[in-house]
Amino acid sequence: MINLSFFAQKEKFLVLEISPTQTSGFLFSLDSEKNIKLEKQWPVFRWERLPRRLRHHLEKWKVIVATDSALATTAILPISLEREPETSHQPLSHAELENLLTQAIAKIFIQ
């Protein structure tokens, strides 16, 4: 049988790298054999300069955004980590600490 793998649907990823001065973009594809291929690169990514044919496909792509740490904001928020009474006398495990922190962060973002 003839292998027509080049007709197979590829999964596409648009990676946007945001820095204080500019945004760059990379379009990657992933084929059925998990091979990654750089399809397109934009040293300076601008939505208005993106060709219409690519904008049309944007909703099918997975978008990954990476930002420079200079653009981040630090907020100090007090949290309360309350353990179950039956486990309060045992040492805190890594999994339990991760679970408590996840619950506390979720409460902050819901508020």
Backbone as CSV, one residue per row, in Angstrom:
resi,resn,N_x,N_y,N_z,CA_x,CA_y,CA_z,C_x,C_y,C_z
1,MET,0.839,-1.184,0.000,0.000,0.000,0.000,0.884,1.247,0.000
2,ILE,0.448,2.275,-0.660,1.199,3.520,-0.772,0.945,4.379,0.460
3,ASN,2.028,4.912,1.027,1.922,5.770,2.204,1.731,7.219,1.754
4,LEU,0.603,7.792,2.070,0.306,9.177,1.722,0.277,10.044,2.978
5,SER,1.303,9.915,3.821,1.313,10.612,5.107,1.393,12.125,4.950
6,PHE,1.876,12.628,3.793,1.946,14.072,3.610,0.566,14.705,3.502
7,PHE,-0.488,13.873,3.269,-1.858,14.376,3.252,-2.486,14.394,4.650
8,ALA,-1.829,13.767,5.605,-2.383,13.677,6.961,-2.472,15.065,7.591
9,GLN,-3.480,15.263,8.405,-3.684,16.528,9.102,-2.568,16.721,10.128
10,LYS,-1.968,17.898,10.122,-0.917,18.217,11.076,-1.494,19.097,12.174
11,GLU,-1.009,18.893,13.374,-1.398,19.738,14.491,-0.484,20.961,14.464
12,LYS,-1.076,22.159,14.588,-0.284,23.395,14.483,-0.258,24.131,15.814
13,PHE,0.893,24.728,16.103,1.104,25.492,17.328,1.677,26.854,16.965
14,LEU,1.017,27.914,17.412,1.529,29.267,17.251,2.120,29.672,18.598
15,VAL,3.416,29.920,18.616,4.111,30.316,19.843,4.420,31.800,19.730
16,LEU,3.886,32.586,20.659,4.144,34.019,20.705,5.056,34.301,21.883
17,GLU,6.157,34.972,21.628,7.132,35.311,22.664,7.083,36.823,22.855
18,ILE,6.569,37.255,24.005,6.337,38.669,24.257,7.436,39.218,25.151
19,SER,8.124,40.249,24.666,9.152,40.918,25.453,8.740,42.376,25.616
20,PRO,9.438,43.136,26.439,9.049,44.546,26.611,9.131,45.368,25.319
21,THR,9.945,44.957,24.372,10.130,45.758,23.162,9.371,45.247,21.951
22,GLN,9.121,43.936,21.870,8.448,43.394,20.689,7.858,42.024,20.977
23,THR,7.080,41.547,20.022,6.521,40.194,20.075,7.004,39.443,18.851
24,SER,7.573,38.262,19.069,7.975,37.419,17.942,7.066,36.199,17.916
25,GLY,6.953,35.586,16.746,6.049,34.455,16.600,6.683,33.321,15.826
26,PHE,6.266,32.115,16.153,6.754,30.908,15.498,5.559,29.988,15.265
27,LEU,5.450,29.454,14.081,4.396,28.499,13.771,5.049,27.136,13.565
28,PHE,4.697,26.186,14.432,5.231,24.834,14.363,4.119,23.882,13.953
29,SER,4.503,22.792,13.283,3.537,21.729,13.008,4.070,20.432,13.591
30,LEU,3.148,19.572,13.963,3.469,18.275,14.537,2.705,17.238,13.733
31,ASP,3.434,16.334,13.075,2.750,15.339,12.246,2.388,14.103,13.059
32,SER,1.782,13.129,12.406,1.301,11.929,13.102,2.431,11.104,13.708
33,GLU,3.646,11.279,13.202,4.795,10.560,13.767,5.528,11.394,14.810
34,LYS,4.926,12.505,15.246,5.456,13.401,16.279,6.728,14.116,15.850
35,ASN,6.855,14.382,14.560,7.969,15.171,14.054,7.577,16.638,14.091
36,ILE,8.447,17.482,14.645,8.178,18.911,14.748,8.867,19.618,13.593
37,LYS,8.113,20.522,12.949,8.653,21.279,11.828,8.312,22.753,12.021
38,LEU,9.309,23.613,11.871,9.070,25.051,11.915,8.474,25.459,10.576
39,GLU,7.224,25.910,10.599,6.523,26.283,9.368,6.803,27.737,8.977
40,LYS,6.776,28.630,9.962,6.922,30.060,9.685,7.480,30.730,10.923
41,GLN,8.244,31.791,10.695,8.826,32.549,11.798,8.623,34.034,11.522
42,TRP,8.194,34.773,12.561,8.024,36.215,12.474,8.925,36.858,13.521
43,PRO,10.034,37.501,13.117,10.882,38.181,14.109,10.105,39.261,14.863
44,VAL,9.200,39.947,14.144,8.297,40.919,14.779,6.883,40.500,14.372
45,PHE,6.135,39.951,15.329,4.780,39.454,15.055,3.788,40.578,15.274
46,ARG,2.978,40.819,14.265,1.901,41.803,14.372,0.654,41.198,13.783
47,TRP,-0.435,41.261,14.540,-1.703,40.680,14.098,-2.138,41.276,12.763
48,GLU,-2.009,42.596,12.628,-2.481,43.257,11.407,-1.642,42.887,10.181
49,ARG,-0.431,42.397,10.390,0.412,41.977,9.270,0.279,40.486,8.956
50,LEU,-0.466,39.782,9.759,-0.669,38.352,9.530,-1.559,38.172,8.311
51,PRO,-1.120,37.413,7.313,-1.943,37.231,6.116,-3.324,36.665,6.454
52,ARG,-4.314,37.084,5.709,-5.701,36.679,5.956,-5.856,35.159,5.955
53,ARG,-5.145,34.466,5.065,-5.261,33.003,5.004,-4.756,32.349,6.291
54,LEU,-3.764,32.968,6.954,-3.291,32.425,8.234,-4.244,32.783,9.370
55,ARG,-4.801,33.999,9.347,-5.779,34.390,10.379,-6.991,33.477,10.354
56,HIS,-7.366,33.025,9.174,-8.512,32.123,9.029,-8.266,30.795,9.753
57,HIS,-7.024,30.332,9.766,-6.684,29.051,10.390,-6.375,29.178,11.885
58,LEU,-6.287,30.391,12.379,-5.851,30.624,13.753,-6.687,29.885,14.788
59,GLU,-7.996,29.776,14.593,-8.840,29.110,15.585,-8.598,27.601,15.633
60,LYS,-7.945,27.032,14.630,-7.611,25.607,14.638,-6.284,25.347,15.341
61,TRP,-5.451,26.384,15.477,-4.129,26.219,16.066,-4.198,26.314,17.579
62,LYS,-3.239,25.709,18.225,-3.059,25.878,19.657,-2.079,27.038,19.842
63,VAL,-2.458,28.009,20.660,-1.625,29.197,20.852,-0.930,29.100,22.204
64,ILE,0.374,29.297,22.179,1.191,29.273,23.388,1.827,30.647,23.517
65,VAL,1.665,31.287,24.677,2.210,32.623,24.888,3.254,32.554,25.993
66,ALA,4.432,33.084,25.695,5.506,33.167,26.680,5.852,34.638,26.857
67,THR,5.904,35.091,28.090,6.208,36.499,28.336,7.508,36.643,29.109
68,ASP,8.146,37.742,28.883,9.377,38.080,29.593,9.036,38.363,31.055
69,SER,9.902,37.970,31.948,9.624,38.170,33.375,9.563,39.647,33.745
70,ALA,10.135,40.522,32.930,10.059,41.963,33.201,8.624,42.474,33.115
71,LEU,7.756,41.744,32.428,6.359,42.148,32.288,5.475,41.601,33.400
72,ALA,6.050,40.805,34.278,5.266,40.170,35.343,5.028,41.139,36.499
73,THR,4.010,40.844,37.254,3.685,41.608,38.440,3.700,40.664,39.630
74,THR,4.278,41.117,40.707,4.296,40.310,41.917,3.269,40.867,42.886
75,ALA,2.433,39.985,43.390,1.437,40.384,44.385,1.611,39.477,45.596
76,ILE,1.703,40.072,46.749,1.834,39.298,47.982,0.439,39.191,48.603
77,LEU,-0.028,37.949,48.697,-1.364,37.696,49.231,-1.258,36.687,50.365
78,PRO,-1.818,36.999,51.507,-1.787,36.024,52.603,-2.748,34.866,52.303
79,ILE,-2.304,33.660,52.596,-3.169,32.496,52.410,-3.175,31.677,53.692
80,SER,-4.213,30.910,53.841,-4.346,30.031,54.996,-4.380,28.591,54.481
81,LEU,-3.470,27.766,54.998,-3.425,26.357,54.624,-3.942,25.543,55.806
82,GLU,-5.138,25.000,55.658,-5.752,24.235,56.740,-5.734,22.757,56.396
83,ARG,-5.121,21.971,57.277,-5.027,20.527,57.070,-6.207,19.827,57.726
84,GLU,-6.459,18.618,57.245,-7.493,17.778,57.849,-7.039,17.414,59.278
85,PRO,-7.962,17.394,60.240,-7.571,17.098,61.629,-6.863,15.750,61.795
86,GLU,-7.277,14.738,61.034,-6.671,13.416,61.192,-5.237,13.340,60.653
87,THR,-4.849,14.272,59.776,-3.484,14.253,59.239,-2.599,15.350,59.822
88,SER,-3.146,16.150,60.722,-2.389,17.293,61.250,-1.205,16.884,62.125
89,HIS,-1.167,15.649,62.622,-0.049,15.212,63.472,1.044,14.526,62.670
90,GLN,0.805,14.305,61.379,1.792,13.648,60.517,2.597,14.706,59.768
91,PRO,3.821,14.353,59.352,4.598,15.311,58.541,3.870,15.624,57.238
92,LEU,4.024,16.839,56.783,3.372,17.295,55.566,4.081,16.688,54.350
93,SER,3.344,15.960,53.522,3.942,15.355,52.330,3.945,16.370,51.183
94,HIS,4.763,16.091,50.209,4.855,16.972,49.031,3.495,17.064,48.327
95,ALA,2.832,15.937,48.150,1.537,15.903,47.466,0.484,16.697,48.241
96,GLU,0.497,16.574,49.565,-0.480,17.307,50.387,-0.216,18.809,50.328
97,LEU,1.056,19.208,50.379,1.393,20.628,50.282,0.964,21.193,48.936
98,GLU,1.209,20.455,47.875,0.807,20.901,46.541,-0.713,21.054,46.453
99,ASN,-1.439,20.124,47.030,-2.893,20.177,47.035,-3.404,21.386,47.830
100,LEU,-2.829,21.631,49.003,-3.236,22.774,49.822,-2.960,24.097,49.104
101,LEU,-1.795,24.207,48.463,-1.467,25.433,47.743,-2.399,25.639,46.540
102,THR,-2.708,24.570,45.842,-3.623,24.659,44.703,-4.996,25.143,45.140
103,GLN,-5.491,24.617,46.234,-6.801,25.039,46.745,-6.781,26.508,47.165
104,ALA,-5.702,26.941,47.830,-5.610,28.329,48.283,-5.531,29.288,47.100
105,ILE,-4.755,28.929,46.088,-4.631,29.785,44.905,-5.963,29.851,44.156
106,ALA,-6.661,28.744,44.071,-7.962,28.720,43.397,-8.939,29.675,44.103
107,LYS,-8.935,29.666,45.439,-9.816,30.569,46.188,-9.499,32.030,45.879
108,ILE,-8.217,32.351,45.755,-7.816,33.747,45.470,-8.312,34.169,44.086
109,PHE,-8.140,33.306,43.088,-8.541,33.672,41.731,-10.052,33.694,41.577
110,ILE,-10.779,32.905,42.336,-12.236,32.953,42.282,-12.748,34.268,42.845
111,GLN,-12.091,34.764,43.876,-12.499,36.047,44.472,-12.158,37.180,43.540
